[in-house]
């Protein structure tokens, strides 16, 4: 997966990178789940729809990753706001395979960005509402501020999570709040299973080659250029062509065939989060249609803080 960062001092060591990839564009320059194969959507035609201008507004920078301020269709202005990132970006470390974290107290801070990538200020979490690296690689933080608080103070609206499964062939932007860079490419398809080290993810979204994401881009929202909605959360790339190892994910199809795609990146779809958000913007894993992994029974009864 894209390595979380300890600090910018390690930039030159990340993924062997010593320069900005050609596909990465800084904000200072103009820029140009679950499912089976049968359930995957057909390739979307390239409709002549004027793309929305994708900016950094609503994205956030974590201490080691990227993220975004998000809402679901049922979210209300008075609800506590949510921040989306990766499970492997949690301050508690990588969740092990099979581990699900819910309602764990957190005071993590996030730097909220404006459209050009400038810092507006800090928003703070009250808890990790949900986090896992099982089936998907996602974390959702609940903030101490409401959406209306944030809009009133900073003039920033949350990004919308698309409630529908993304389609192949769509133009997308991976917007990294950590690096304040955008990566533009297309959705190339979906991996039935994506295996990396001890973790396996389902129905992962595959990028076309131009999205050469690097460490620190983990947790970036993947935005559909035509709708402006978040369809996935960036999480990994095959760095060196290895097979199914850490930092070198491989695809496994329904028949167990393994495919390695060197230098190809992936994201985890976010439409599966939408049915799991109930009244008051609370994560409710027992809602109809919610397929996010649930904590093991032993996890539920260990501590009020929702620790391991």
N, C-alpha and C positions, 0 to 999 in steps of 0.2 A: 504494500500500500504506500501511498505518498507519506513519507516520514513526517511526523510532527516535528517541529523545530524547537530547540531550546533557546535560540536567539540568532539574530542576523549574523553574528560572528562566524557561524558555521556555513554561511552561504556557499562558499567555494567548495565545500565538501559534499554538498547535496547531490545525490544521484550522479556524481561525476560531473556536475554542471559547473562551468566556469564563465558562461555567458548566457544572456537571455536567449531562449530558443526563438527561432524565426517565427513561430506561431504565437508567441507571447507578445502582447502589446501593452505598453504602459499607458497610464491614464494621461500622460503628457503628449501622446502622439495620436493622430487620427487612426481609426481602425476600419478597416474596410467596413423478493416478491414471489410473488409466487405466480407461477403460471407454467403452462406447457406450450409446446410448439404450436399446437392447434389454437391456443388462446392468443397467440401473438398477433398484433394487427398487421395488415398488409402494408406494403410500402406506401407512404403517403405521397400523392402527387404534389409537385412543387407549384402550389397555387400562387397566383399573382396577387399576393397580399403584401401591402406595404409593411415592412418589419418595424416593430417598435424600437425606439432607441434604447438599447440596453446600457445602463449606467451602473455606477457603484452604489447608488442610493438604495439603502436597505440592507447592504452587505455589512458585515462586521469583521473585525480582526480579533482573533484569539491570541493568547500568548504563544501558541505553537501551531496554529491552524487558521483556517478561514471559516466563515459561517454566514448566516443571513437571518434577518428578522422576518418571520413568516407568519401567515395567518391561513386558516382554512375558511371555506365558504360560510360556515356558521359562526365564525369569530365575531365578537362584538367590540365596539370601541372601548367599553369599560372592562373588558377581559384583560387579565395579566398577559402580556405579550410573550411570544415564544421565539427562541433562537434555535436554528437548525444547524447541525454540524455532523461530523462522523463519530461513531462509537469509539474509534481508535484515537480520537482527539480528547477524550475525557481526561480531566486532571487526575483521576484515580488510576490511570493507566489502561492498557488494552484489556477489555473484557475477554475472558477465556471463552473458548468454544462452548456454547450451551448456556452461557451466563447472560442474564437479563437484569438490568438495574432499573428500579422504579422508585420515584419519590425519595431520592437521597438528597439531603440538605447540601447546598452549595452556595458559596458567595462569589463565584467566579465573575470577573468583569469582562466586558466586551467593548471594543472601540467601535462606535457607530460612525459610518462613513457617509459623506454626501455624494452627489452625482459624479463629481470629478475625482473622488477618492480621498478627499481631505477629511481629517478627523473633526467630528462634531462634538464629541464628548463620550462619556462612559455610561453604559447601562449595566446593570448587575443582576445576576441570577439569585433566586431564592432556593432553587432546587434543580437537580437533574430529574426532570419528569420521566424521561425514558432514555435508556442507552443499551445498545447491544452490538455485537459483531456476529451474531448468529442469524443466518438467512439474509441479513442485510447488514449495513455498517452505518448506523445512525445514532445520533444523540439529539435530544430535544430538551432544552432548558426552559424553565418558567422564570420570567423576570419579576423583579419587584415593581416594575412600572407597567402601566396599562398602555394599550395602543394609543389612546387619546392623550395620555401623558407625554408620550414620545413625540407624537405629531405636533402637539402644542409647543413643546420645548424646542424641538429640532426641525420641525417641518418635514419629517420623514414618515412615509407610509410603509407598512410591511409589504413584502412580496407575497403574492398569492400562490399557494400550492395548487397545482392542477389536480383535479379529482379524477382525471382520466389517464389511462395507460398511454405513455408516449408512443410516437410512431417513428418508423424508419424513414430516413431521408430528410428529416427536419433540420433546418439551420439552428444551431445552438451556440450559446456563449457560456463559458465557464468563467465566472467572475470571482477572482481571488481577492478577498479583503486583506489578507496577510501581505501579499506582494503588491496589491493595487495594480494587478495586471489582468487582462482578459485574454482568453484563448477561444478562438472561433473555429468551428468545424461543423460537422453534421452527425446526426445519429446514424450509425452504420448497421445496427441490428441489436440482437439480444442474446446473451449467453444463458443457456438453460441452467447451467451451474458454473460458477466461477470459483475456483479453488486456489487459495493462497496460504501456504503453511497449514496451520491447524484450522483455518476458517474456510467455510463454504458459504457462498452467497447465491441467491436464486434470482433468475431473470434479470441479470445485470445488463445495464445499457452500455453498449460499446460505441466508442468514438471513432470517427475517421482519423487518419494519421495526423492532420495538422494540430490536434489538441495534445501537444507534448507537455503534459502537466508535470510539475516538479514538487518536491517536498515543500510543505507550507500551503499548497493549494488544497490539501485535504479539507473536506467540509464545505468547499465552495458550492454555491448554488449553480445548477445547470439550468439555464434559462432558455426557453423556446423563444427565438427571436420574433416570431410572428405574433405570439400572444402575450409575451412578457411574463409568463407564469413559470414557476419553478417546477421542473419535471423530474429532477434527480439531484443527488448530492455526490459530488466528485469524490472518489476514494482511492484509486490505484492506477498503476501503469506497469506493464511488463518492462522492467529496466534493462535486462541483459540477455533475454532469450532463454532463460532457464525455465524448467518445467515445474510448475505448482509450488515453488518455494517462496519464502518471504520476499516481497517486492517483485515477484515474478509470477503473477497469476496465470493460470491456464484455464481454458474452457473445457467443460465436460458435457457432452450431449446426452440425450436420453438413452443411448445405447452404451454409454461409458467411453466413447471415443474422446481422446484428449487432443486438443489443438492449442498450440502455443503461438501467440501473435506478438513478436518482439516489437517494442516501442509503441504498443497500442494501449490506450487508456480506457478506463471504465468508470461508471458511476452507478449508484444504487437508486432505483426509482422511489419517488416520494408519494405517489398517488395512494400507496398502501397506508400512509399515515392518516389520511383524511378521515376514513371511517372510524378511526380510533380516538378522535377528539370529540368529547361530549360537551355537555352544558358547562359554561364557565371556562371553556378552553382547556378542560382537564383531560389528560390521557386516561381513557377507559378501555382497557384491553378486552372487556367483556361485551362491548357494543356489537350489535349485528354487523357483519361484514368486516370486522377487524381481524386481520390475519397476522399482525405483528406477533413475534414470539412472546410467550408469557414466561414469567419467572418460574423456576422449579418450586415445588411445594416447600422444600427445605429453605429456599431463599426467602419465601414469604414470611416465615416464622422466626427468622433469626434475630432481627432487630427492628425497632420502630423506624430507624433511619434508612432502612432498605439496603443495608450493607450486605456484602457477600454472605 
